[in-house]
Structure formats: C-alpha cells, structure tokens
Amino acid sequence: MTNTKAVIKELSVLLGMDEDEAEKYSTVAENTAKSIEQLLKDNNCTEDKRIIYLCAVKAFYCIVLSEKDDICSFSAGDISYSKNASAVENAEKLLKQAFQDCRDLLKSTGFAFKVV
C-alpha cells in the first residue's frame, strides 16, 4: 500500500502549502493512491518515489479540476488577485509526464488487435 503521508508531502509541494494544510486533501490522496495501485505491475513498487510522485500529481490534477474559483483577475486598491487560466493544462502536462516516467512500473492499458 502506498504511503499516503509521503503522497501528501509531495502534494504539499505542488500546492505550495505546508503538509498540515495539505492534510485536508488526505482523502483525495488516499483515493488516488488506490487507483494507481490498481495499475501497478508489481505491488512491491508502491514505495517507489516515482509512484508516490505520480499519486501526488494525480491528486493535484483532481484538486485543480475541482476548483470552483473562476476569478481571472481582481483588483481593489493595492490588493490584486489573478488566477492562472492554464492551471488545468499545466496539471495535465505534469500528470502525463509522471505517467510517462512510471511506464516501466505500470501495466499496459493500451488496446491492440491481434491477428489470429
């Protein structure tokens, strides 16, 4: 079983917050770890750093997708706030790269026709 604490530690870096703050996403981290474990060729690699990072990036992607804040820019006097419109695209790129980095540890999920 993947170490959820390690996933949360990686997730906190991606979210730019400390581990205590990232703990509120522990359910997302646990669910993500379980979904990735189903894809593993060998259950002995659940503690591999690449798998832990993959779990964290997938959790990060889920969190970014679930954000309901559509503010692109806001300014009031000296206070301003803007949101990167490409956050989902960037998270998706991270996720694809993390899957690519773990391809040797994951079962093939491709579909192919074979001639009989």
N, CA and C atoms as a LAMMPS dump frame, in Angstrom:
ITEM: TIMESTEP
0
ITEM: NUMBER OF ATOMS
348
ITEM: BOX BOUNDS ff ff ff
-5.0000000000000000e+02 5.0000000000000000e+02
-5.0000000000000000e+02 5.0000000000000000e+02
-5.0000000000000000e+02 5.0000000000000000e+02
ITEM: ATOMS id mol type element x y z
1 1 1 N 0.842 -1.178 0
2 1 2 C 0 0 0
3 1 3 C 0.892 1.247 0
4 2 1 N 0.53 2.2 -0.832
5 2 2 C 1.313 3.428 -0.972
6 2 3 C 1.21 4.266 0.297
7 3 1 N 2.317 4.831 0.695
8 3 2 C 2.392 5.66 1.884
9 3 3 C 1.692 6.996 1.616
10 4 1 N 0.494 7.154 2.176
11 4 2 C -0.302 8.359 1.942
12 4 3 C 0.385 9.601 2.501
13 5 1 N 1.102 9.461 3.601
14 5 2 C 1.831 10.607 4.177
15 5 3 C 2.879 11.128 3.188
16 6 1 N 3.555 10.206 2.505
17 6 2 C 4.546 10.611 1.506
18 6 3 C 3.874 11.297 0.325
19 7 1 N 2.702 10.803 -0.059
20 7 2 C 1.944 11.432 -1.147
21 7 3 C 1.538 12.845 -0.748
22 8 1 N 1.058 13.015 0.478
23 8 2 C 0.654 14.34 0.952
24 8 3 C 1.846 15.282 1.018
25 9 1 N 3.008 14.751 1.384
26 9 2 C 4.215 15.58 1.421
27 9 3 C 4.533 16.104 0.023
28 10 1 N 4.488 15.25 -0.979
29 10 2 C 4.715 15.672 -2.365
30 10 3 C 3.615 16.618 -2.834
31 11 1 N 2.383 16.309 -2.458
32 11 2 C 1.24 17.149 -2.835
33 11 3 C 1.368 18.554 -2.261
34 12 1 N 1.875 18.655 -1.047
35 12 2 C 2.029 19.971 -0.421
36 12 3 C 2.994 20.849 -1.218
37 13 1 N 4.011 20.241 -1.798
38 13 2 C 4.95 20.997 -2.634
39 13 3 C 4.245 21.495 -3.894
40 14 1 N 3.471 20.63 -4.518
41 14 2 C 2.745 21.016 -5.73
42 14 3 C 1.72 22.114 -5.461
43 15 1 N 1.094 22.059 -4.289
44 15 2 C 0.078 23.052 -3.938
45 15 3 C 0.674 24.337 -3.362
46 16 1 N 1.958 24.289 -3.002
47 16 2 C 2.601 25.452 -2.417
48 16 3 C 2.128 25.753 -1.01
49 17 1 N 1.922 24.696 -0.234
50 17 2 C 1.484 24.849 1.158
51 17 3 C 2.231 23.855 2.021
52 18 1 N 2.149 24.037 3.339
53 18 2 C 2.831 23.085 4.211
54 18 3 C 2.005 21.807 4.341
55 19 1 N 2.633 20.783 4.893
56 19 2 C 1.992 19.469 4.979
57 19 3 C 0.716 19.483 5.817
58 20 1 N 0.684 20.304 6.868
59 20 2 C -0.514 20.377 7.705
60 20 3 C -1.697 20.917 6.916
61 21 1 N -1.451 21.918 6.084
62 21 2 C -2.519 22.462 5.238
63 21 3 C -2.95 21.451 4.187
64 22 1 N -1.999 20.755 3.599
65 22 2 C -2.29 19.773 2.555
66 22 3 C -3.028 18.557 3.103
67 23 1 N -2.961 18.366 4.408
68 23 2 C -3.645 17.233 5.049
69 23 3 C -5.15 17.239 4.77
70 24 1 N -5.714 18.407 4.494
71 24 2 C -7.155 18.472 4.202
72 24 3 C -7.507 17.726 2.91
73 25 1 N -6.484 17.428 2.109
74 25 2 C -6.683 16.672 0.871
75 25 3 C -6.304 15.204 1.034
76 26 1 N -6.268 14.724 2.26
77 26 2 C -5.839 13.339 2.504
78 26 3 C -6.757 12.319 1.834
79 27 1 N -8.046 12.603 1.777
80 27 2 C -8.97 11.676 1.129
81 27 3 C -8.672 11.581 -0.366
82 28 1 N -8.399 12.716 -0.981
83 28 2 C -8.037 12.718 -2.405
84 28 3 C -6.748 11.926 -2.608
85 29 1 N -5.779 12.131 -1.725
86 29 2 C -4.504 11.416 -1.818
87 29 3 C -4.699 9.908 -1.665
88 30 1 N -5.52 9.494 -0.713
89 30 2 C -5.784 8.071 -0.493
90 30 3 C -6.475 7.448 -1.701
91 31 1 N -7.492 8.121 -2.221
92 31 2 C -8.224 7.588 -3.373
93 31 3 C -7.332 7.501 -4.607
94 32 1 N -6.506 8.498 -4.779
95 32 2 C -5.582 8.499 -5.909
96 32 3 C -4.583 7.353 -5.784
97 33 1 N -4.043 7.17 -4.588
98 33 2 C -3.078 6.085 -4.366
99 33 3 C -3.713 4.731 -4.669
100 34 1 N -4.945 4.536 -4.251
101 34 2 C -5.632 3.266 -4.523
102 34 3 C -5.849 3.062 -6.014
103 35 1 N -6.185 4.13 -6.734
104 35 2 C -6.404 3.989 -8.182
105 35 3 C -5.092 3.682 -8.911
106 36 1 N -3.999 4.262 -8.469
107 36 2 C -2.696 3.992 -9.091
108 36 3 C -2.234 2.577 -8.749
109 37 1 N -2.492 2.112 -7.536
110 37 2 C -2.093 0.758 -7.137
111 37 3 C -2.717 -0.292 -8.051
112 38 1 N -3.918 -0.019 -8.56
113 38 2 C -4.58 -0.957 -9.463
114 38 3 C -3.845 -1.084 -10.8
115 39 1 N -3.035 -0.086 -11.129
116 39 2 C -2.317 -0.068 -12.404
117 39 3 C -0.911 -0.66 -12.325
118 40 1 N -0.441 -0.953 -11.122
119 40 2 C 0.93 -1.415 -10.938
120 40 3 C 1.13 -2.847 -11.423
121 41 1 N 2.262 -3.084 -12.078
122 41 2 C 2.638 -4.442 -12.481
123 41 3 C 2.954 -5.286 -11.261
124 42 1 N 3.617 -4.661 -10.289
125 42 2 C 4.098 -5.364 -9.109
126 42 3 C 3.771 -4.526 -7.875
127 43 1 N 3.095 -5.107 -6.918
128 43 2 C 2.711 -4.368 -5.707
129 43 3 C 3.907 -4.008 -4.829
130 44 1 N 5.081 -4.543 -5.119
131 44 2 C 6.269 -4.225 -4.335
132 44 3 C 6.828 -2.838 -4.644
133 45 1 N 6.324 -2.191 -5.682
134 45 2 C 6.869 -0.878 -6.049
135 45 3 C 5.99 0.274 -5.568
136 46 1 N 5.121 0.034 -4.587
137 46 2 C 4.253 1.097 -4.085
138 46 3 C 5.032 2.196 -3.373
139 47 1 N 6.233 1.896 -2.908
140 47 2 C 7.044 2.898 -2.211
141 47 3 C 8.068 3.566 -3.129
142 48 1 N 8.046 3.218 -4.408
143 48 2 C 8.943 3.846 -5.378
144 48 3 C 8.623 5.344 -5.431
145 49 1 N 9.651 6.161 -5.42
146 49 2 C 9.483 7.627 -5.414
147 49 3 C 8.679 8.11 -6.615
148 50 1 N 8.85 7.435 -7.75
149 50 2 C 8.102 7.835 -8.947
150 50 3 C 6.613 7.575 -8.788
151 51 1 N 6.266 6.473 -8.133
152 51 2 C 4.851 6.146 -7.904
153 51 3 C 4.249 7.129 -6.907
154 52 1 N 4.973 7.459 -5.868
155 52 2 C 4.485 8.434 -4.886
156 52 3 C 4.263 9.783 -5.561
157 53 1 N 5.204 10.189 -6.418
158 53 2 C 5.055 11.445 -7.141
159 53 3 C 3.861 11.381 -8.097
160 54 1 N 3.685 10.256 -8.785
161 54 2 C 2.545 10.081 -9.686
162 54 3 C 1.235 10.229 -8.923
163 55 1 N 1.146 9.622 -7.758
164 55 2 C -0.06 9.744 -6.925
165 55 3 C -0.306 11.2 -6.542
166 56 1 N 0.753 11.902 -6.16
167 56 2 C 0.627 13.304 -5.762
168 56 3 C 0.185 14.171 -6.939
169 57 1 N 0.758 13.933 -8.108
170 57 2 C 0.397 14.727 -9.289
171 57 3 C -1.042 14.441 -9.704
172 58 1 N -1.453 13.184 -9.62
173 58 2 C -2.841 12.863 -9.97
174 58 3 C -3.805 13.51 -8.973
175 59 1 N -3.45 13.498 -7.691
176 59 2 C -4.274 14.17 -6.678
177 59 3 C -4.321 15.674 -6.953
178 60 1 N -3.169 16.25 -7.299
179 60 2 C -3.095 17.668 -7.638
180 60 3 C -4.005 17.977 -8.823
181 61 1 N -3.974 17.138 -9.833
182 61 2 C -4.82 17.316 -11.016
183 61 3 C -6.304 17.279 -10.627
184 62 1 N -6.679 16.337 -9.784
185 62 2 C -8.068 16.245 -9.328
186 62 3 C -8.474 17.492 -8.552
187 63 1 N -7.587 17.992 -7.733
188 63 2 C -7.869 19.199 -6.944
189 63 3 C -8.046 20.402 -7.859
190 64 1 N -7.155 20.547 -8.835
191 64 2 C -7.254 21.667 -9.774
192 64 3 C -8.549 21.585 -10.567
193 65 1 N -8.931 20.381 -10.981
194 65 2 C -10.182 20.214 -11.715
195 65 3 C -11.407 20.573 -10.877
196 66 1 N -11.318 20.342 -9.588
197 66 2 C -12.479 20.577 -8.727
198 66 3 C -12.598 22.008 -8.226
199 67 1 N -11.585 22.839 -8.497
200 67 2 C -11.66 24.226 -8.053
201 67 3 C -12.809 24.93 -8.751
202 68 1 N -13.576 25.665 -7.965
203 68 2 C -14.73 26.364 -8.495
204 68 3 C -14.472 27.858 -8.653
205 69 1 N -13.267 28.282 -8.352
206 69 2 C -12.905 29.689 -8.401
207 69 3 C -12.517 30.062 -9.823
208 70 1 N -13.385 30.819 -10.508
209 70 2 C -13.129 31.199 -11.891
210 70 3 C -12.586 32.618 -12.017
211 71 1 N -12.099 33.195 -10.934
212 71 2 C -11.574 34.553 -10.985
213 71 3 C -10.312 34.566 -11.834
214 72 1 N -10.282 35.447 -12.827
215 72 2 C -9.081 35.578 -13.648
216 72 3 C -8.267 36.778 -13.202
217 73 1 N -8.94 37.815 -12.754
218 73 2 C -8.221 38.98 -12.29
219 73 3 C -9.143 39.788 -11.395
220 74 1 N -8.593 40.308 -10.311
221 74 2 C -9.348 41.118 -9.37
222 74 3 C -8.395 42.135 -8.778
223 75 1 N -8.848 43.378 -8.665
224 75 2 C -8.002 44.414 -8.103
225 75 3 C -8.841 45.359 -7.272
226 76 1 N -8.364 45.664 -6.074
227 76 2 C -9.021 46.621 -5.191
228 76 3 C -7.926 47.416 -4.484
229 77 1 N -7.632 48.569 -5.001
230 77 2 C -6.566 49.37 -4.411
231 77 3 C -5.225 48.701 -4.598
232 78 1 N -4.512 48.481 -3.509
233 78 2 C -3.193 47.84 -3.56
234 78 3 C -3.278 46.319 -3.596
235 79 1 N -4.462 45.766 -3.431
236 79 2 C -4.644 44.317 -3.396
237 79 3 C -5.088 43.84 -4.769
238 80 1 N -4.395 42.844 -5.278
239 80 2 C -4.801 42.271 -6.555
240 80 3 C -4.702 40.755 -6.487
241 81 1 N -5.524 40.102 -7.274
242 81 2 C -5.556 38.646 -7.321
243 81 3 C -5.824 38.241 -8.757
244 82 1 N -5.081 37.286 -9.23
245 82 2 C -5.351 36.736 -10.554
246 82 3 C -5.111 35.234 -10.505
247 83 1 N -5.779 34.54 -11.36
248 83 2 C -5.656 33.093 -11.401
249 83 3 C -5.111 32.687 -12.756
250 84 1 N -4.173 31.772 -12.748
251 84 2 C -3.603 31.277 -13.985
252 84 3 C -4.658 30.452 -14.716
253 85 1 N -5.049 30.91 -15.87
254 85 2 C -6.097 30.236 -16.638
255 85 3 C -5.659 28.867 -17.145
256 86 1 N -4.368 28.628 -17.213
257 86 2 C -3.888 27.364 -17.745
258 86 3 C -3.503 26.373 -16.643
259 87 1 N -4.005 26.555 -15.437
260 87 2 C -3.65 25.665 -14.326
261 87 3 C -4.017 24.217 -14.626
262 88 1 N -5.186 24.007 -15.211
263 88 2 C -5.614 22.643 -15.536
264 88 3 C -4.709 22.055 -16.616
265 89 1 N -4.37 22.855 -17.614
266 89 2 C -3.49 22.38 -18.683
267 89 3 C -2.114 22.013 -18.129
268 90 1 N -1.586 22.83 -17.247
269 90 2 C -0.281 22.549 -16.645
270 90 3 C -0.322 21.291 -15.782
271 91 1 N -1.392 21.132 -15.004
272 91 2 C -1.539 19.938 -14.169
273 91 3 C -1.65 18.693 -15.039
274 92 1 N -2.339 18.821 -16.165
275 92 2 C -2.468 17.691 -17.08
276 92 3 C -1.116 17.317 -17.688
277 93 1 N -0.303 18.309 -18.023
278 93 2 C 1.04 18.046 -18.55
279 93 3 C 1.902 17.333 -17.511
280 94 1 N 1.821 17.79 -16.256
281 94 2 C 2.552 17.122 -15.176
282 94 3 C 2.119 15.668 -15.041
283 95 1 N 0.806 15.444 -15.11
284 95 2 C 0.264 14.097 -14.965
285 95 3 C 0.742 13.188 -16.099
286 96 1 N 0.689 13.681 -17.317
287 96 2 C 1.15 12.872 -18.456
288 96 3 C 2.63 12.53 -18.309
289 97 1 N 3.421 13.501 -17.873
290 97 2 C 4.852 13.252 -17.702
291 97 3 C 5.102 12.248 -16.572
292 98 1 N 4.347 12.361 -15.484
293 98 2 C 4.507 11.425 -14.365
294 98 3 C 4.142 10 -14.795
295 99 1 N 3.075 9.85 -15.589
296 99 2 C 2.727 8.528 -16.113
297 99 3 C 3.835 8.01 -17.025
298 100 1 N 4.375 8.898 -17.838
299 100 2 C 5.468 8.516 -18.739
300 100 3 C 6.684 8.03 -17.945
301 101 1 N 6.994 8.736 -16.865
302 101 2 C 8.144 8.369 -16.032
303 101 3 C 7.959 7.02 -15.342
304 102 1 N 6.721 6.608 -15.153
305 102 2 C 6.429 5.351 -14.448
306 102 3 C 6.031 4.212 -15.387
307 103 1 N 6.185 4.405 -16.672
308 103 2 C 5.681 3.42 -17.641
309 103 3 C 6.241 2.014 -17.421
310 104 1 N 7.453 1.921 -16.895
311 104 2 C 8.027 0.595 -16.66
312 104 3 C 7.445 -0.078 -15.415
313 105 1 N 6.757 0.671 -14.585
314 105 2 C 6.16 0.117 -13.363
315 105 3 C 4.664 -0.164 -13.501
316 106 1 N 4.07 0.302 -14.597
317 106 2 C 2.625 0.21 -14.776
318 106 3 C 2.247 -0.839 -15.815
319 107 1 N 1.074 -1.442 -15.612
320 107 2 C 0.538 -2.383 -16.588
321 107 3 C 0.2 -1.62 -17.854
322 108 1 N 0.281 -2.297 -18.964
323 108 2 C -0.11 -1.691 -20.226
324 108 3 C -1.633 -1.594 -20.264
325 109 1 N -2.12 -0.41 -20.562
326 109 2 C -3.576 -0.228 -20.649
327 109 3 C -3.988 0.019 -22.085
328 110 1 N -3.06 -0.177 -23.01
329 110 2 C -3.346 0.034 -24.429
330 110 3 C -4.237 -1.056 -24.974
331 111 1 N -4.808 -0.777 -26.121
332 111 2 C -5.692 -1.723 -26.797
333 111 3 C -5.082 -2.03 -28.155
334 112 1 N -5.04 -3.279 -28.503
335 112 2 C -4.471 -3.649 -29.808
336 112 3 C -5.227 -4.842 -30.358
337 113 1 N -5.316 -4.886 -31.693
338 113 2 C -5.883 -6.042 -32.374
339 113 3 C -4.746 -6.999 -32.708
340 114 1 N -5.009 -8.282 -32.536
341 114 2 C -4.028 -9.292 -32.904
342 114 3 C -4.624 -10.179 -33.987
343 115 1 N -3.794 -10.544 -34.932
344 115 2 C -4.233 -11.45 -35.979
345 115 3 C -4.134 -12.867 -35.447
346 116 1 N -5.194 -13.615 -35.659
347 116 2 C -5.232 -14.997 -35.175
348 116 3 C -5.029 -15.951 -36.317
